[in-house]
Amino acid sequence: MKLLVLGSGGREHALVWKLAQSPQVTAMSVAPGNAGIAAERLVANGALVQNVAIGAEDVPALLAWAREHRPDFTVVGPDGALAAGVVDAFQAAGFKIWGPTRQAARFEASKAFSQDFMVRHGIPTARSGTFSDPVAAKRFCAELGGRCAVKADGLALGKGVLLATDLPAAERAVDEIMVDRAFGTAGAQVVVQELLEGMEISLHALCDGRTAKLFPTSQDHKRALDGDLGLNTGGMGTYSPAPFLDDAQLDDVGHRILGPWLAGCVADGIDFRGLLYPGVMLTASGPKVIEFNARFGDPETQVYLPRLENDLVDLLLASAEGRLDAVGLRWSSDACVCVVVASGGYPGHYEKGKRIHGLDDVAALPDVKVFHAGTTLKDGQVVTNGGRVLGVTAWAPTLAGARDKAYAAVDKLCFEGMHFRRDIAAKGLK
């Protein structure tokens, strides 16, 4: 089987690494890929994964490449490619592809659409309002006492959310998104949501339009600095499982959220085949959805896939073909921790092209995998090429053991300006 994978981040490296372990895969190309992806080899025949110099959102160029090279199956990683309609285009051209269509991807591409869907279909969520006028948005912020999350409606690389605990901060957030356009056109409209309190967890469910298979729990760390301080990022680290729900409680949360979500999709004519990723707050009044994402989480993918015991090709094909009801997900009992190593200044301005030292030393460690996120090759050396540079992932029988392995590996890495959080998984260990 010849695969094409779209994307270039840590999520995509994790997907490629897992897909390469399938004996079914005899060739794999990744558009555009990164330095770590280009070093992966297929278990079936030892062939290297090939990077293709086409952006994941360049649908016409991707389609032209597919017509020439005829991949048997395409796997879409990033949200931007889904919102650009790559799934629709490939399906119309007769190619088998995994991921939600542009219509189904609106759960992530438009927070306003998603919030309206949740309210109409009885999915527990926060009190909220959607606004295209900053004055009206500020008025609603005042109704919430200034304790709110102000969210750009469109895609903003996971960073389009500003949190406020008082009215002046909320008003500044509205101006930053709607007036200053800190997130570009994604901020033409905002969703203002009451600030939910509780423990936040990440849920993932593989879907085929009729069936949803829930993953174990994980917990992301969105803020840039230790202690959940600093700006929102695309994710500074994660771990799985998160010990805040037992199996019965996880099933209950899934029933409360996925049940009405699936029913709502059927009622609204949405055929969602892909990965639904709800961010959920465990509040005193029950679980509430903060927002939906329409793809694997990053960095959550980097702790889920080392624990997954299924052939990922089989799962994604079952999702794309509507056969998930006959598939069971199998998971290792190990805990897994991912620490994201970022460029200096991220999530603000940062420089690229910094040489990364220590990768070979980390590669020699057992039960550790470095997933590349923002890297490229320059003169034969791996250098930084993004805000989030590496996801250092480790697994062990206990959460403490996995965390210790991950940080021991991080300490072997070095590049100018490198920074990371030192408290990944701390909540799970309390």
C-alpha positions as CSV (number, residue, x, y, z in Angstrom):
1,M,0.0,0.0,0.0
2,K,1.3,3.5,-0.9
3,L,0.4,6.2,1.6
4,L,0.4,10.0,1.4
5,V,0.4,11.9,4.7
6,L,-0.3,15.6,4.8
7,G,1.4,17.9,7.3
8,S,4.7,18.8,8.9
9,G,4.3,19.0,12.7
10,G,4.8,16.7,15.7
11,R,1.3,15.2,15.2
12,E,2.2,14.2,11.6
13,H,5.6,12.8,12.7
14,A,3.8,10.6,15.3
15,L,1.3,9.5,12.6
16,V,4.1,8.7,10.2
17,W,6.0,6.8,12.8
18,K,3.0,4.7,13.7
19,L,1.8,4.1,10.1
20,A,5.4,3.1,9.1
21,Q,5.0,0.2,11.6
22,S,2.2,-1.4,9.5
23,P,3.3,-4.3,7.4
24,Q,0.8,-3.1,4.8
25,V,2.7,0.0,4.0
26,T,5.3,-0.4,1.2
27,A,5.8,3.3,0.3
28,M,5.0,6.6,2.1
29,S,5.3,10.2,1.1
30,V,4.7,13.2,3.3
31,A,3.8,16.7,2.2
32,P,5.7,18.7,3.2
33,G,7.2,16.7,6.1
34,N,10.1,17.7,8.3
35,A,13.7,16.5,9.1
36,G,12.5,13.8,11.6
37,I,9.9,12.4,9.3
38,A,12.5,12.1,6.5
39,A,14.5,9.8,8.7
40,E,11.7,7.3,9.4
41,R,11.9,3.8,7.7
42,L,9.0,1.4,6.8
43,V,8.9,-1.8,8.8
44,A,7.7,-3.7,5.7
45,N,10.8,-3.1,3.5
46,G,13.2,-0.7,5.2
47,A,12.4,2.1,2.7
48,L,12.8,5.7,3.9
49,V,9.8,7.9,4.1
50,Q,9.9,10.6,1.3
51,N,9.2,14.2,1.9
52,V,7.3,16.1,-0.9
53,A,7.8,19.9,-1.2
54,I,4.1,20.7,-1.3
55,G,2.3,22.6,1.4
56,A,-0.5,20.7,3.2
57,E,-3.1,23.4,2.2
58,D,-2.0,23.6,-1.4
59,V,-4.9,21.5,-2.7
60,P,-4.4,21.9,-6.4
61,A,-0.7,20.9,-6.2
62,L,-1.5,17.9,-3.9
63,L,-4.2,16.7,-6.3
64,A,-1.8,17.0,-9.2
65,W,0.8,15.0,-7.3
66,A,-1.8,12.4,-6.4
67,R,-2.9,12.0,-10.0
68,E,0.7,11.4,-11.0
69,H,1.8,9.1,-8.2
70,R,-1.6,7.4,-7.3
71,P,-1.5,6.9,-3.6
72,D,-3.7,4.1,-2.3
73,F,-4.7,6.0,0.8
74,T,-4.1,9.6,2.1
75,V,-4.1,10.6,5.7
76,V,-4.7,14.3,6.6
77,G,-3.0,15.7,9.8
78,P,-3.6,19.5,10.1
79,D,-6.8,21.5,10.6
80,G,-5.9,24.0,7.9
81,A,-5.8,21.3,5.2
82,L,-9.2,20.0,6.3
83,A,-10.7,23.5,6.3
84,A,-9.2,24.1,2.8
85,G,-11.3,21.2,1.5
86,V,-8.6,18.7,0.6
87,V,-10.8,15.7,1.6
88,D,-13.6,16.9,-0.7
89,A,-11.1,17.5,-3.6
90,F,-9.5,14.0,-3.2
91,Q,-12.8,12.2,-2.9
92,A,-14.2,14.0,-6.0
93,A,-11.1,12.8,-7.9
94,G,-11.6,9.2,-6.8
95,F,-8.9,9.0,-4.2
96,K,-9.4,7.3,-0.8
97,I,-8.6,9.7,2.0
98,W,-9.0,9.9,5.8
99,G,-10.3,13.0,7.5
100,P,-13.5,15.0,7.7
101,T,-14.9,17.0,4.7
102,R,-14.9,20.8,4.8
103,Q,-18.4,20.8,6.0
104,A,-17.6,18.4,8.9
105,A,-14.4,20.2,9.7
106,R,-16.4,23.3,10.6
107,F,-16.5,21.9,14.1
108,E,-13.0,23.3,14.4
109,A,-12.8,25.8,11.6
110,S,-15.7,27.9,13.1
111,K,-16.1,28.2,16.9
112,A,-19.4,30.0,16.3
113,F,-20.7,27.0,14.3
114,S,-19.5,24.6,16.9
115,Q,-21.0,26.5,19.8
116,D,-24.4,26.9,18.0
117,F,-24.4,23.1,17.3
118,M,-23.7,22.3,20.9
119,V,-26.6,24.5,22.2
120,R,-29.0,23.2,19.6
121,H,-28.3,19.5,20.3
122,G,-28.0,19.6,24.1
123,I,-24.3,19.0,24.5
124,P,-23.1,20.4,27.8
125,T,-21.0,23.5,27.2
126,A,-20.3,27.0,28.7
127,R,-22.6,29.9,28.4
128,S,-21.5,31.9,25.4
129,G,-22.2,34.5,22.7
130,T,-21.0,35.1,19.2
131,F,-20.2,38.6,18.0
132,S,-19.0,40.5,15.0
133,D,-19.2,43.9,16.8
134,P,-16.6,44.6,19.5
135,V,-19.0,46.8,21.5
136,A,-21.6,44.0,21.8
137,A,-18.8,41.5,22.7
138,K,-17.6,43.8,25.5
139,R,-21.2,44.1,26.8
140,F,-21.4,40.4,27.1
141,C,-18.0,40.2,28.8
142,A,-19.5,42.6,31.4
143,E,-22.5,40.3,31.9
144,L,-20.0,37.5,32.7
145,G,-18.2,39.8,35.2
146,G,-15.1,39.8,33.0
147,R,-14.4,36.1,33.7
148,C,-14.4,34.8,30.2
149,A,-12.5,33.2,27.3
150,V,-12.4,35.4,24.2
151,K,-11.9,33.2,21.1
152,A,-11.2,34.0,17.5
153,D,-13.9,32.3,15.4
154,G,-11.5,30.9,12.8
155,L,-8.4,28.8,12.8
156,A,-5.4,30.4,14.6
157,L,-2.9,27.6,15.1
158,G,-4.3,26.8,18.6
159,K,-3.4,30.2,19.9
160,G,-6.6,32.2,19.1
161,V,-7.9,32.1,22.7
162,L,-7.3,34.8,25.3
163,L,-8.4,34.2,28.9
164,A,-9.6,37.0,31.2
165,T,-10.4,37.2,34.9
166,D,-11.7,40.8,35.0
167,L,-13.5,43.2,32.7
168,P,-10.5,45.4,31.7
169,A,-8.6,42.2,30.6
170,A,-11.6,40.9,28.8
171,E,-12.1,44.2,26.9
172,R,-8.4,44.2,26.0
173,A,-8.8,40.7,24.6
174,V,-11.7,41.7,22.5
175,D,-9.7,44.7,21.0
176,E,-6.7,42.5,20.5
177,I,-8.6,40.0,18.4
178,M,-11.3,42.1,16.7
179,V,-9.6,45.5,16.3
180,D,-5.9,44.8,16.3
181,R,-6.5,41.5,14.4
182,A,-3.8,39.7,16.3
183,F,-5.0,36.5,14.6
184,G,-5.8,38.0,11.2
185,T,-9.1,37.3,9.6
186,A,-9.8,34.5,12.1
187,G,-10.8,37.3,14.5
188,A,-13.4,38.9,12.3
189,Q,-15.9,37.2,14.6
190,V,-15.4,36.1,18.2
191,V,-17.0,33.7,20.6
192,V,-17.1,34.9,24.2
193,Q,-17.5,32.0,26.7
194,E,-17.9,32.0,30.4
195,L,-14.6,30.9,32.1
196,L,-15.2,27.3,33.2
197,E,-13.5,26.1,36.4
198,G,-12.4,22.6,37.1
199,M,-9.9,20.1,35.7
200,E,-9.4,20.2,31.9
201,I,-8.8,17.0,29.9
202,S,-8.5,16.1,26.3
203,L,-10.8,13.5,24.8
204,H,-10.3,11.8,21.4
205,A,-12.8,9.7,19.5
206,L,-12.3,8.0,16.1
207,C,-15.5,8.4,14.1
208,D,-17.0,7.0,10.9
209,G,-20.3,8.9,10.6
210,R,-22.3,6.5,12.7
211,T,-19.9,5.1,15.4
212,A,-17.4,6.8,17.7
213,K,-14.6,4.9,19.5
214,L,-13.4,6.8,22.5
215,F,-9.7,6.9,23.3
216,P,-8.2,6.9,26.9
217,T,-7.8,10.2,28.7
218,S,-5.0,12.6,28.2
219,Q,-4.2,16.1,29.5
220,D,-2.6,18.9,27.5
221,H,-0.7,21.9,28.9
222,K,-1.7,24.9,26.8
223,R,0.0,27.8,28.6
224,A,3.6,28.7,27.8
225,L,5.0,28.7,31.3
226,D,5.1,26.5,34.4
227,G,2.1,26.7,36.6
228,D,-0.3,27.3,33.7
229,L,1.0,30.9,33.3
230,G,1.8,32.8,30.2
231,L,0.2,32.9,26.8
232,N,-1.8,30.2,25.2
233,T,0.1,28.0,22.8
234,G,-0.6,25.0,20.5
235,G,0.4,22.8,23.5
236,M,3.6,22.6,25.6
237,G,3.3,18.9,26.6
238,T,0.8,16.2,27.5
239,Y,0.5,12.8,29.1
240,S,-1.8,9.8,29.1
241,P,-3.7,8.4,30.9
242,A,-4.9,11.3,33.0
243,P,-6.0,10.0,36.4
244,F,-9.1,12.1,36.8
245,L,-11.6,9.7,35.4
246,D,-11.9,5.9,35.8
247,D,-13.2,3.7,33.0
248,A,-16.8,4.0,34.1
249,Q,-16.6,7.8,34.4
250,L,-14.9,8.1,31.0
251,D,-17.7,6.1,29.4
252,D,-20.2,8.3,31.1
253,V,-18.5,11.5,29.9
254,G,-18.4,10.0,26.4
255,H,-22.1,9.1,26.5
256,R,-23.0,12.7,27.6
257,I,-21.0,14.3,24.8
258,L,-20.6,11.8,22.0
259,G,-24.2,10.5,22.1
260,P,-25.9,13.9,21.4
261,W,-23.0,14.9,19.1
262,L,-23.5,11.8,16.9
263,A,-27.3,12.3,16.9
264,G,-26.8,16.0,16.0
265,C,-24.6,15.1,13.1
266,V,-27.2,12.7,11.7
267,A,-30.0,15.3,12.2
268,D,-27.9,18.0,10.5
269,G,-26.7,15.8,7.6
270,I,-23.0,15.9,8.7
271,D,-21.1,12.7,7.8
272,F,-18.1,13.1,10.1
273,R,-15.3,10.5,9.3
274,G,-12.2,11.3,11.1
275,L,-11.0,12.2,14.6
276,L,-13.1,14.4,16.9
277,Y,-11.2,16.0,19.7
278,P,-13.3,17.7,22.4
279,G,-11.5,19.7,25.0
280,V,-13.5,19.1,28.2
281,M,-13.7,20.8,31.6
282,L,-14.7,18.6,34.5
283,T,-16.7,21.2,36.4
284,A,-18.6,20.9,39.7
285,S,-21.9,20.6,37.6
286,G,-20.5,17.9,35.3
287,P,-18.4,17.7,32.2
288,K,-18.7,20.6,29.7
289,V,-17.1,20.9,26.2
290,I,-14.9,23.9,25.9
291,E,-14.5,23.5,22.1
292,F,-14.3,20.8,19.4
293,N,-11.3,20.0,17.2
294,A,-11.7,18.0,14.0
295,R,-8.3,16.2,13.9
296,F,-5.8,14.5,16.2
297,G,-4.5,16.8,18.9
298,D,-0.9,18.0,18.9
299,P,0.9,17.0,21.2
300,E,-1.8,14.5,22.3
301,T,-1.0,12.3,19.3
302,Q,2.5,11.9,20.6
303,V,1.3,10.1,23.7
304,Y,-1.6,8.3,22.2
305,L,0.1,6.5,19.4
306,P,3.0,5.0,21.5
307,R,0.2,3.4,23.6
308,L,-1.9,2.2,20.7
309,E,-1.5,-1.5,19.9
310,N,-3.7,-1.6,16.8
311,D,-2.4,-1.3,13.3
312,L,-3.2,2.4,12.6
313,V,-3.7,1.8,8.9
314,D,-6.6,-0.6,9.8
315,L,-8.2,1.9,12.1
316,L,-8.1,4.8,9.7
317,L,-9.4,2.7,6.8
318,A,-12.3,1.5,9.0
319,S,-13.0,5.2,9.9
320,A,-13.0,6.3,6.2
321,E,-15.0,3.3,5.0
322,G,-17.7,3.3,7.8
323,R,-16.6,0.0,9.4
324,L,-15.7,1.2,12.9
325,D,-18.5,-0.8,14.7
326,A,-16.6,-4.0,14.0
327,V,-13.2,-2.7,15.3
328,G,-11.9,-2.7,18.9
329,L,-9.2,-0.3,20.1
330,R,-6.3,-1.9,22.1
331,W,-4.1,0.1,24.4
332,S,-0.9,-0.5,26.3
333,S,-1.1,-0.1,30.1
334,D,2.0,2.0,30.1
335,A,1.8,5.8,30.8
336,C,3.3,8.2,28.3
337,V,4.6,11.7,28.7
338,C,5.5,14.3,26.0
339,V,7.5,17.4,26.8
340,V,7.5,20.0,24.0
341,V,10.8,21.8,23.4
342,A,10.1,25.3,21.9
343,S,12.0,28.1,20.3
344,G,12.9,31.2,22.4
345,G,10.1,33.7,22.3
346,Y,7.3,31.2,21.3
347,P,4.3,31.7,21.1
348,G,5.4,35.2,20.1
349,H,8.3,36.1,17.8
350,Y,11.1,33.6,17.5
351,E,14.1,33.0,15.3
352,K,14.7,29.9,13.1
353,G,17.8,28.1,11.9
354,K,19.3,27.2,15.3
355,R,21.3,24.0,15.2
356,I,19.9,21.3,17.5
357,H,22.4,19.3,19.5
358,G,21.9,15.9,21.3
359,L,19.5,14.1,19.0
360,D,21.7,11.1,18.5
361,D,22.2,10.8,22.3
362,V,18.4,10.8,22.9
363,A,17.9,8.3,20.0
364,A,20.0,5.8,22.0
365,L,17.7,5.9,25.0
366,P,15.2,3.0,25.5
367,D,11.4,3.8,25.5
368,V,12.0,7.3,24.2
369,K,11.0,8.9,20.9
370,V,11.6,12.4,19.7
371,F,8.9,13.6,17.4
372,H,10.0,16.6,15.2
373,A,7.6,19.5,14.9
374,G,9.4,22.5,13.6
375,T,12.7,21.2,12.1
376,T,14.5,21.2,8.8
377,L,17.8,20.2,7.4
378,K,20.5,22.9,6.6
379,D,23.9,21.8,5.3
380,G,23.2,18.3,6.6
381,Q,22.4,19.4,10.1
382,V,19.0,19.5,11.9
383,V,18.0,23.1,12.7
384,T,14.9,24.7,14.2
385,N,12.2,25.8,11.8
386,G,9.2,26.6,14.0
387,G,7.9,27.6,17.4
388,R,7.3,24.2,18.8
389,V,10.5,22.3,17.7
390,L,10.4,18.8,19.2
391,G,8.1,16.6,21.2
392,V,10.2,14.4,23.6
393,T,8.1,11.4,24.4
394,A,8.7,8.6,26.8
395,W,6.7,5.7,28.2
396,A,7.0,3.5,31.3
397,P,4.8,1.4,33.6
398,T,4.1,4.4,35.8
399,L,3.4,8.1,35.1
400,A,6.3,9.1,37.3
401,G,8.7,6.8,35.4
402,A,7.6,8.1,32.0
403,R,8.0,11.7,33.2
404,D,11.5,11.1,34.5
405,K,12.5,9.4,31.3
406,A,11.1,12.3,29.2
407,Y,12.9,15.0,31.2
408,A,16.2,13.0,31.3
409,A,16.0,13.0,27.5
410,V,15.2,16.7,27.3
411,D,18.2,17.5,29.3
412,K,20.4,15.9,26.6
413,L,19.1,18.4,24.0
414,C,20.3,21.9,23.3
415,F,19.8,24.7,20.9
416,E,20.0,28.5,21.3
417,G,16.9,29.9,23.0
418,M,15.4,26.5,23.8
419,H,12.7,26.5,26.4
420,F,10.2,24.1,27.9
421,R,7.9,23.5,30.8
422,R,9.2,21.6,33.8
423,D,5.8,20.6,35.2
424,I,4.3,18.4,32.5
425,A,2.2,15.7,34.2
426,A,2.5,17.4,37.6
427,K,-1.3,17.5,38.1
428,G,-1.5,13.8,37.3
429,L,1.1,13.0,40.0
430,K,-0.5,14.9,42.8
